[in-house]
Amino acid sequence: MNIFHTKSDLKAYLDAHKTKNKQIGFVPTMGALHKGHLSLLEKCAQENDISVVSIFVNPTQFDNSDDLVKYPKTFEADVTLLEAANCDAIFAPSVQEIYPNNVAASPFDFEGLEHEMEGKFRQGHFNGVGTIVKTLFEIVQPHTAYFGQKDFQQLQIVKKMVQIQQLPVIIKGCKIHREKDGLAMSSRNSRLTDAHRKAAPVIFQILQEVKNKFKVDPVETIVKWVEKEFEKQPLLHLEYFTIADEKTLKNCEQKDPKIQYRAFIAVFAKEIRLIDNVRL
């Protein structure tokens, strides 16, 4: 396995493979890797000749500077995991390497996707996501890139950016990887206290019940039920819950049988923010 810290070294390595018509697969991450990330790498390795994983905690997508400082950084453990998982190359650049002039996000128009859900609560977040993903795509120039569906809105935004910018990369969304108790795997889970970790699986339990209720109940009734359920959870604070169109991410007010919906949720366990979603 090769570890690269500069764009030029990574490019030289990948160019040598591209001249042999090798397929390049790419998994962008912020490190603190878990089984969910490894499942993306596994799919990437199955479908490509060369698998590249980036590890870069991107400062421009954090609306909360405290969250950026506290984001878990476990580079040595990440390298061990990736080596065992047969990763071919790690790209672990410095902030200076990615943002040589100014650590700032570029403005993007995602045709309204950026204004829904996460966009309402995390100002500028998706400009940061768009900036780093576009930059990494330009550096790696992969044939295919893999993203987890836990960040479903991010997945749709990356797909939209690729479409608008006409980037030559296929985007694949991969299923959410969960703990045995249903909690969606996240690098932030390692920061949960024992009590909050014990409480957190109720998020997925409620989403599962939403899936059942969606078959018979009106959306407004379901939303109120979810809000009441979280009022019973002293350790969890509901930031938002919504049922939305998978394509437009617009809130569902009245069900349309032609539209595929998904339930989205964001919950605070003290200062740790947890998100999840299920297809309905």
C-alpha positions as YAML, in Angstrom:
chain: A
units: angstrom
residues:
- id: 1
  name: MET
  ca: [0.00, 0.00, 0.00]
- id: 2
  name: ASN
  ca: [1.24, 3.48, -0.91]
- id: 3
  name: ILE
  ca: [0.74, 6.65, 1.16]
- id: 4
  name: PHE
  ca: [0.89, 10.01, -0.62]
- id: 5
  name: HIS
  ca: [0.85, 13.46, 0.95]
- id: 6
  name: THR
  ca: [1.22, 15.59, -2.19]
- id: 7
  name: LYS
  ca: [-0.87, 15.93, -5.33]
- id: 8
  name: SER
  ca: [2.17, 15.51, -7.59]
- id: 9
  name: ASP
  ca: [3.25, 12.20, -6.04]
- id: 10
  name: LEU
  ca: [-0.28, 10.77, -6.18]
- id: 11
  name: LYS
  ca: [-0.73, 11.95, -9.77]
- id: 12
  name: ALA
  ca: [2.53, 10.30, -10.88]
- id: 13
  name: TYR
  ca: [1.44, 7.01, -9.28]
- id: 14
  name: LEU
  ca: [-2.05, 7.08, -10.81]
- id: 15
  name: ASP
  ca: [-0.86, 8.23, -14.25]
- id: 16
  name: ALA
  ca: [1.34, 5.14, -14.49]
- id: 17
  name: HIS
  ca: [-1.74, 2.95, -13.93]
- id: 18
  name: LYS
  ca: [-3.99, 4.97, -16.23]
- id: 19
  name: THR
  ca: [-1.60, 4.47, -19.14]
- id: 20
  name: LYS
  ca: [-2.27, 0.74, -18.70]
- id: 21
  name: ASN
  ca: [-6.05, 1.43, -18.84]
- id: 22
  name: LYS
  ca: [-6.52, 0.54, -15.18]
- id: 23
  name: GLN
  ca: [-9.87, 1.51, -13.60]
- id: 24
  name: ILE
  ca: [-9.43, 3.90, -10.64]
- id: 25
  name: GLY
  ca: [-11.95, 3.77, -7.78]
- id: 26
  name: PHE
  ca: [-12.06, 6.42, -5.06]
- id: 27
  name: VAL
  ca: [-13.43, 6.64, -1.52]
- id: 28
  name: PRO
  ca: [-13.15, 10.13, 0.01]
- id: 29
  name: THR
  ca: [-13.12, 10.15, 3.84]
- id: 30
  name: MET
  ca: [-12.23, 12.37, 6.78]
- id: 31
  name: GLY
  ca: [-10.52, 9.49, 8.57]
- id: 32
  name: ALA
  ca: [-11.52, 7.99, 11.94]
- id: 33
  name: LEU
  ca: [-12.46, 4.99, 9.84]
- id: 34
  name: HIS
  ca: [-15.00, 2.30, 10.77]
- id: 35
  name: LYS
  ca: [-16.67, -0.69, 9.12]
- id: 36
  name: GLY
  ca: [-18.91, 1.60, 7.09]
- id: 37
  name: HIS
  ca: [-15.88, 3.13, 5.36]
- id: 38
  name: LEU
  ca: [-14.37, -0.31, 4.87]
- id: 39
  name: SER
  ca: [-17.57, -1.53, 3.19]
- id: 40
  name: LEU
  ca: [-17.18, 1.35, 0.68]
- id: 41
  name: LEU
  ca: [-13.57, 0.31, 0.07]
- id: 42
  name: GLU
  ca: [-14.63, -3.32, -0.37]
- id: 43
  name: LYS
  ca: [-17.12, -2.36, -3.10]
- id: 44
  name: CYS
  ca: [-14.54, -0.04, -4.65]
- id: 45
  name: ALA
  ca: [-11.93, -2.82, -4.75]
- id: 46
  name: GLN
  ca: [-14.40, -5.28, -6.28]
- id: 47
  name: GLU
  ca: [-15.25, -2.94, -9.14]
- id: 48
  name: ASN
  ca: [-11.87, -1.32, -9.92]
- id: 49
  name: ASP
  ca: [-8.22, -2.18, -10.52]
- id: 50
  name: ILE
  ca: [-6.83, 0.50, -8.18]
- id: 51
  name: SER
  ca: [-8.52, 1.70, -4.97]
- id: 52
  name: VAL
  ca: [-7.68, 5.13, -3.58]
- id: 53
  name: VAL
  ca: [-8.87, 6.37, -0.17]
- id: 54
  name: SER
  ca: [-8.38, 9.99, 0.86]
- id: 55
  name: ILE
  ca: [-8.05, 11.01, 4.51]
- id: 56
  name: PHE
  ca: [-8.58, 14.74, 4.92]
- id: 57
  name: VAL
  ca: [-10.52, 16.57, 7.62]
- id: 58
  name: ASN
  ca: [-11.88, 19.37, 5.47]
- id: 59
  name: PRO
  ca: [-12.09, 22.66, 7.44]
- id: 60
  name: THR
  ca: [-14.42, 24.39, 4.99]
- id: 61
  name: GLN
  ca: [-17.39, 22.08, 5.61]
- id: 62
  name: PHE
  ca: [-17.52, 22.61, 9.40]
- id: 63
  name: ASP
  ca: [-19.97, 25.34, 10.41]
- id: 64
  name: ASN
  ca: [-18.92, 24.73, 14.03]
- id: 65
  name: SER
  ca: [-15.20, 25.35, 14.69]
- id: 66
  name: ASP
  ca: [-15.38, 23.40, 17.95]
- id: 67
  name: ASP
  ca: [-16.61, 20.34, 16.01]
- id: 68
  name: LEU
  ca: [-13.63, 20.67, 13.66]
- id: 69
  name: VAL
  ca: [-11.17, 20.75, 16.56]
- id: 70
  name: LYS
  ca: [-12.79, 17.75, 18.29]
- id: 71
  name: TYR
  ca: [-13.28, 15.64, 15.16]
- id: 72
  name: PRO
  ca: [-11.46, 12.34, 15.88]
- id: 73
  name: LYS
  ca: [-8.09, 11.97, 14.15]
- id: 74
  name: THR
  ca: [-6.74, 8.40, 14.13]
- id: 75
  name: PHE
  ca: [-4.36, 8.32, 11.16]
- id: 76
  name: GLU
  ca: [-2.13, 5.43, 12.28]
- id: 77
  name: ALA
  ca: [-5.13, 3.21, 13.11]
- id: 78
  name: ASP
  ca: [-6.73, 4.20, 9.78]
- id: 79
  name: VAL
  ca: [-3.60, 3.15, 7.88]
- id: 80
  name: THR
  ca: [-3.60, -0.24, 9.65]
- id: 81
  name: LEU
  ca: [-7.26, -0.81, 8.75]
- id: 82
  name: LEU
  ca: [-6.78, 0.18, 5.11]
- id: 83
  name: GLU
  ca: [-3.69, -1.98, 4.73]
- id: 84
  name: ALA
  ca: [-5.61, -5.00, 6.03]
- id: 85
  name: ALA
  ca: [-8.47, -4.18, 3.63]
- id: 86
  name: ASN
  ca: [-6.16, -4.21, 0.58]
- id: 87
  name: CYS
  ca: [-6.31, -0.50, -0.19]
- id: 88
  name: ASP
  ca: [-3.83, 0.41, -2.94]
- id: 89
  name: ALA
  ca: [-3.22, 4.07, -2.15]
- id: 90
  name: ILE
  ca: [-3.95, 6.58, 0.61]
- id: 91
  name: PHE
  ca: [-4.01, 10.29, -0.17]
- id: 92
  name: ALA
  ca: [-3.48, 12.21, 3.09]
- id: 93
  name: PRO
  ca: [-2.73, 15.82, 2.17]
- id: 94
  name: SER
  ca: [-2.15, 18.76, 4.49]
- id: 95
  name: VAL
  ca: [-4.58, 21.70, 4.56]
- id: 96
  name: GLN
  ca: [-1.87, 23.74, 2.79]
- id: 97
  name: GLU
  ca: [-1.69, 21.16, -0.01]
- id: 98
  name: ILE
  ca: [-5.44, 21.39, -0.68]
- id: 99
  name: TYR
  ca: [-5.86, 25.12, 0.03]
- id: 100
  name: PRO
  ca: [-2.49, 26.68, -0.92]
- id: 101
  name: ASN
  ca: [-3.77, 30.27, -1.06]
- id: 102
  name: ASN
  ca: [-6.87, 30.62, 1.08]
- id: 103
  name: VAL
  ca: [-8.78, 28.16, 3.28]
- id: 104
  name: ALA
  ca: [-12.20, 29.01, 1.91]
- id: 105
  name: ALA
  ca: [-15.08, 27.30, 0.13]
- id: 106
  name: SER
  ca: [-16.22, 28.24, -3.35]
- id: 107
  name: PRO
  ca: [-19.91, 29.06, -3.88]
- id: 108
  name: PHE
  ca: [-22.01, 26.38, -5.58]
- id: 109
  name: ASP
  ca: [-25.52, 26.19, -6.98]
- id: 110
  name: PHE
  ca: [-26.95, 22.73, -6.39]
- id: 111
  name: GLU
  ca: [-30.35, 23.71, -7.83]
- id: 112
  name: GLY
  ca: [-31.94, 24.02, -4.39]
- id: 113
  name: LEU
  ca: [-30.77, 20.74, -2.86]
- id: 114
  name: GLU
  ca: [-28.44, 22.70, -0.57]
- id: 115
  name: HIS
  ca: [-31.30, 24.63, 1.06]
- id: 116
  name: GLU
  ca: [-33.14, 21.62, 2.48]
- id: 117
  name: MET
  ca: [-32.57, 19.81, 5.81]
- id: 118
  name: GLU
  ca: [-28.85, 20.03, 6.65]
- id: 119
  name: GLY
  ca: [-28.59, 23.24, 4.65]
- id: 120
  name: LYS
  ca: [-31.08, 24.94, 6.98]
- id: 121
  name: PHE
  ca: [-29.02, 24.10, 10.07]
- id: 122
  name: ARG
  ca: [-25.41, 24.12, 8.80]
- id: 123
  name: GLN
  ca: [-24.72, 27.37, 6.99]
- id: 124
  name: GLY
  ca: [-22.20, 27.04, 4.16]
- id: 125
  name: HIS
  ca: [-21.72, 23.33, 4.80]
- id: 126
  name: PHE
  ca: [-22.48, 22.16, 1.27]
- id: 127
  name: ASN
  ca: [-20.27, 24.80, -0.35]
- id: 128
  name: GLY
  ca: [-17.48, 23.23, 1.70]
- id: 129
  name: VAL
  ca: [-18.49, 19.74, 0.60]
- id: 130
  name: GLY
  ca: [-18.69, 20.78, -3.05]
- id: 131
  name: THR
  ca: [-15.30, 22.50, -2.88]
- id: 132
  name: ILE
  ca: [-13.41, 19.55, -1.40]
- id: 133
  name: VAL
  ca: [-15.11, 16.84, -3.47]
- id: 134
  name: LYS
  ca: [-14.55, 18.73, -6.73]
- id: 135
  name: THR
  ca: [-10.91, 19.36, -5.75]
- id: 136
  name: LEU
  ca: [-10.33, 15.69, -4.88]
- id: 137
  name: PHE
  ca: [-11.99, 14.54, -8.12]
- id: 138
  name: GLU
  ca: [-9.67, 16.84, -10.08]
- id: 139
  name: ILE
  ca: [-6.63, 15.43, -8.27]
- id: 140
  name: VAL
  ca: [-7.53, 11.71, -8.32]
- id: 141
  name: GLN
  ca: [-9.54, 11.72, -11.58]
- id: 142
  name: PRO
  ca: [-11.31, 8.47, -10.64]
- id: 143
  name: HIS
  ca: [-13.59, 6.51, -12.92]
- id: 144
  name: THR
  ca: [-15.97, 5.82, -10.00]
- id: 145
  name: ALA
  ca: [-16.37, 7.31, -6.49]
- id: 146
  name: TYR
  ca: [-18.20, 5.74, -3.56]
- id: 147
  name: PHE
  ca: [-20.27, 7.50, -0.87]
- id: 148
  name: GLY
  ca: [-22.36, 6.16, 2.01]
- id: 149
  name: GLN
  ca: [-26.12, 6.75, 2.08]
- id: 150
  name: LYS
  ca: [-26.02, 7.85, 5.73]
- id: 151
  name: ASP
  ca: [-25.17, 11.29, 4.36]
- id: 152
  name: PHE
  ca: [-27.91, 10.95, 1.74]
- id: 153
  name: GLN
  ca: [-28.30, 14.68, 1.12]
- id: 154
  name: GLN
  ca: [-24.54, 14.94, 0.57]
- id: 155
  name: LEU
  ca: [-24.73, 12.01, -1.87]
- id: 156
  name: GLN
  ca: [-27.46, 13.75, -3.89]
- id: 157
  name: ILE
  ca: [-25.53, 17.02, -3.84]
- id: 158
  name: VAL
  ca: [-22.36, 15.33, -5.12]
- id: 159
  name: LYS
  ca: [-24.38, 13.70, -7.91]
- id: 160
  name: LYS
  ca: [-25.87, 17.09, -8.81]
- id: 161
  name: MET
  ca: [-22.45, 18.76, -8.80]
- id: 162
  name: VAL
  ca: [-21.02, 16.09, -11.10]
- id: 163
  name: GLN
  ca: [-23.98, 16.61, -13.44]
- id: 164
  name: ILE
  ca: [-23.74, 20.42, -13.45]
- id: 165
  name: GLN
  ca: [-19.93, 20.55, -13.70]
- id: 166
  name: GLN
  ca: [-19.95, 17.69, -16.25]
- id: 167
  name: LEU
  ca: [-17.24, 15.81, -14.36]
- id: 168
  name: PRO
  ca: [-16.27, 12.41, -15.86]
- id: 169
  name: VAL
  ca: [-16.88, 10.33, -12.73]
- id: 170
  name: ILE
  ca: [-19.62, 7.84, -11.81]
- id: 171
  name: ILE
  ca: [-21.06, 8.34, -8.30]
- id: 172
  name: LYS
  ca: [-22.26, 5.25, -6.43]
- id: 173
  name: GLY
  ca: [-24.24, 5.39, -3.19]
- id: 174
  name: CYS
  ca: [-23.72, 2.47, -0.80]
- id: 175
  name: LYS
  ca: [-26.05, 1.23, 1.92]
- id: 176
  name: ILE
  ca: [-25.80, 2.45, 5.50]
- id: 177
  name: HIS
  ca: [-23.61, 0.28, 7.70]
- id: 178
  name: ARG
  ca: [-25.08, -0.17, 11.19]
- id: 179
  name: GLU
  ca: [-24.03, -1.41, 14.60]
- id: 180
  name: LYS
  ca: [-25.81, -4.54, 15.84]
- id: 181
  name: ASP
  ca: [-28.28, -2.34, 17.76]
- id: 182
  name: GLY
  ca: [-29.13, -0.35, 14.62]
- id: 183
  name: LEU
  ca: [-27.15, 2.84, 15.26]
- id: 184
  name: ALA
  ca: [-25.74, 4.14, 11.98]
- id: 185
  name: MET
  ca: [-21.95, 3.90, 12.03]
- id: 186
  name: SER
  ca: [-20.26, 7.30, 12.27]
- id: 187
  name: SER
  ca: [-16.83, 8.56, 13.23]
- id: 188
  name: ARG
  ca: [-18.59, 10.78, 15.78]
- id: 189
  name: ASN
  ca: [-19.98, 7.74, 17.65]
- id: 190
  name: SER
  ca: [-16.59, 7.31, 19.35]
- id: 191
  name: ARG
  ca: [-17.20, 10.62, 21.16]
- id: 192
  name: LEU
  ca: [-20.50, 9.50, 22.74]
- id: 193
  name: THR
  ca: [-20.59, 8.94, 26.50]
- id: 194
  name: ASP
  ca: [-21.67, 5.46, 27.63]
- id: 195
  name: ALA
  ca: [-25.11, 6.80, 28.57]
- id: 196
  name: HIS
  ca: [-25.62, 8.56, 25.24]
- id: 197
  name: ARG
  ca: [-24.34, 5.53, 23.32]
- id: 198
  name: LYS
  ca: [-26.91, 3.40, 25.15]
- id: 199
  name: ALA
  ca: [-29.69, 5.86, 24.28]
- id: 200
  name: ALA
  ca: [-28.74, 6.48, 20.63]
- id: 201
  name: PRO
  ca: [-30.17, 3.27, 19.03]
- id: 202
  name: VAL
  ca: [-33.68, 4.64, 19.64]
- id: 203
  name: ILE
  ca: [-33.07, 6.89, 16.61]
- id: 204
  name: PHE
  ca: [-33.14, 3.92, 14.24]
- id: 205
  name: GLN
  ca: [-35.96, 2.25, 16.19]
- id: 206
  name: ILE
  ca: [-38.11, 5.34, 15.66]
- id: 207
  name: LEU
  ca: [-37.21, 5.44, 11.96]
- id: 208
  name: GLN
  ca: [-38.23, 1.80, 11.61]
- id: 209
  name: GLU
  ca: [-41.61, 2.61, 13.15]
- id: 210
  name: VAL
  ca: [-41.93, 5.60, 10.79]
- id: 211
  name: LYS
  ca: [-41.51, 3.15, 7.91]
- id: 212
  name: ASN
  ca: [-44.53, 1.19, 9.18]
- id: 213
  name: LYS
  ca: [-46.62, 4.28, 9.90]
- id: 214
  name: PHE
  ca: [-45.93, 5.76, 6.47]
- id: 215
  name: LYS
  ca: [-48.02, 2.99, 4.90]
- id: 216
  name: VAL
  ca: [-51.19, 4.20, 6.64]
- id: 217
  name: ASP
  ca: [-50.76, 7.55, 8.45]
- id: 218
  name: PRO
  ca: [-50.65, 11.09, 7.07]
- id: 219
  name: VAL
  ca: [-47.22, 12.76, 7.09]
- id: 220
  name: GLU
  ca: [-48.27, 15.43, 9.60]
- id: 221
  name: THR
  ca: [-49.39, 12.73, 12.06]
- id: 222
  name: ILE
  ca: [-46.05, 10.92, 11.72]
- id: 223
  name: VAL
  ca: [-44.04, 14.10, 12.29]
- id: 224
  name: LYS
  ca: [-45.96, 14.88, 15.48]
- id: 225
  name: TRP
  ca: [-45.52, 11.29, 16.69]
- id: 226
  name: VAL
  ca: [-41.74, 11.48, 16.18]
- id: 227
  name: GLU
  ca: [-41.56, 14.78, 18.07]
- id: 228
  name: LYS
  ca: [-43.50, 13.28, 21.00]
- id: 229
  name: GLU
  ca: [-41.26, 10.19, 21.05]
- id: 230
  name: PHE
  ca: [-38.17, 12.37, 21.44]
- id: 231
  name: GLU
  ca: [-39.81, 14.32, 24.24]
- id: 232
  name: LYS
  ca: [-39.57, 11.02, 26.17]
- id: 233
  name: GLN
  ca: [-35.79, 10.85, 25.57]
- id: 234
  name: PRO
  ca: [-33.96, 12.95, 28.20]
- id: 235
  name: LEU
  ca: [-30.51, 12.33, 26.66]
- id: 236
  name: LEU
  ca: [-31.46, 13.02, 23.03]
- id: 237
  name: HIS
  ca: [-32.59, 16.31, 21.48]
- id: 238
  name: LEU
  ca: [-34.37, 16.22, 18.11]
- id: 239
  name: GLU
  ca: [-33.03, 18.89, 15.77]
- id: 240
  name: TYR
  ca: [-35.21, 17.99, 12.81]
- id: 241
  name: PHE
  ca: [-37.25, 15.16, 11.34]
- id: 242
  name: THR
  ca: [-38.69, 15.27, 7.85]
- id: 243
  name: ILE
  ca: [-40.09, 13.04, 5.15]
- id: 244
  name: ALA
  ca: [-38.84, 14.19, 1.77]
- id: 245
  name: ASP
  ca: [-38.70, 13.37, -1.93]
- id: 246
  name: GLU
  ca: [-35.44, 11.47, -2.59]
- id: 247
  name: LYS
  ca: [-34.73, 13.42, -5.78]
- id: 248
  name: THR
  ca: [-35.63, 17.00, -4.84]
- id: 249
  name: LEU
  ca: [-35.26, 16.62, -1.02]
- id: 250
  name: LYS
  ca: [-38.40, 18.76, -0.71]
- id: 251
  name: ASN
  ca: [-40.65, 18.04, 2.27]
- id: 252
  name: CYS
  ca: [-43.55, 15.70, 1.60]
- id: 253
  name: GLU
  ca: [-46.84, 17.33, 2.55]
- id: 254
  name: GLN
  ca: [-49.17, 14.97, 0.74]
- id: 255
  name: LYS
  ca: [-48.08, 11.52, -0.44]
- id: 256
  name: ASP
  ca: [-47.72, 10.96, -4.16]
- id: 257
  name: PRO
  ca: [-47.51, 7.28, -5.21]
- id: 258
  name: LYS
  ca: [-45.19, 8.24, -8.10]
- id: 259
  name: ILE
  ca: [-42.56, 9.68, -5.75]
- id: 260
  name: GLN
  ca: [-39.97, 7.75, -3.72]
- id: 261
  name: TYR
  ca: [-39.75, 9.17, -0.20]
- id: 262
  name: ARG
  ca: [-37.17, 8.92, 2.56]
- id: 263
  name: ALA
  ca: [-37.31, 9.86, 6.25]
- id: 264
  name: PHE
  ca: [-34.44, 12.03, 7.49]
- id: 265
  name: ILE
  ca: [-33.46, 12.84, 11.07]
- id: 266
  name: ALA
  ca: [-30.83, 14.82, 12.99]
- id: 267
  name: VAL
  ca: [-30.45, 14.37, 16.74]
- id: 268
  name: PHE
  ca: [-28.10, 15.82, 19.36]
- id: 269
  name: ALA
  ca: [-26.66, 13.53, 22.02]
- id: 270
  name: LYS
  ca: [-25.30, 16.35, 24.19]
- id: 271
  name: GLU
  ca: [-23.01, 18.16, 21.68]
- id: 272
  name: ILE
  ca: [-22.60, 15.15, 19.35]
- id: 273
  name: ARG
  ca: [-24.80, 15.46, 16.27]
- id: 274
  name: LEU
  ca: [-26.13, 12.19, 14.81]
- id: 275
  name: ILE
  ca: [-27.93, 11.86, 11.47]
- id: 276
  name: ASP
  ca: [-29.75, 8.95, 9.90]
- id: 277
  name: ASN
  ca: [-32.34, 8.15, 7.24]
- id: 278
  name: VAL
  ca: [-34.44, 5.29, 5.90]
- id: 279
  name: ARG
  ca: [-36.13, 4.73, 2.57]
- id: 280
  name: LEU
  ca: [-39.92, 4.54, 2.88]
...
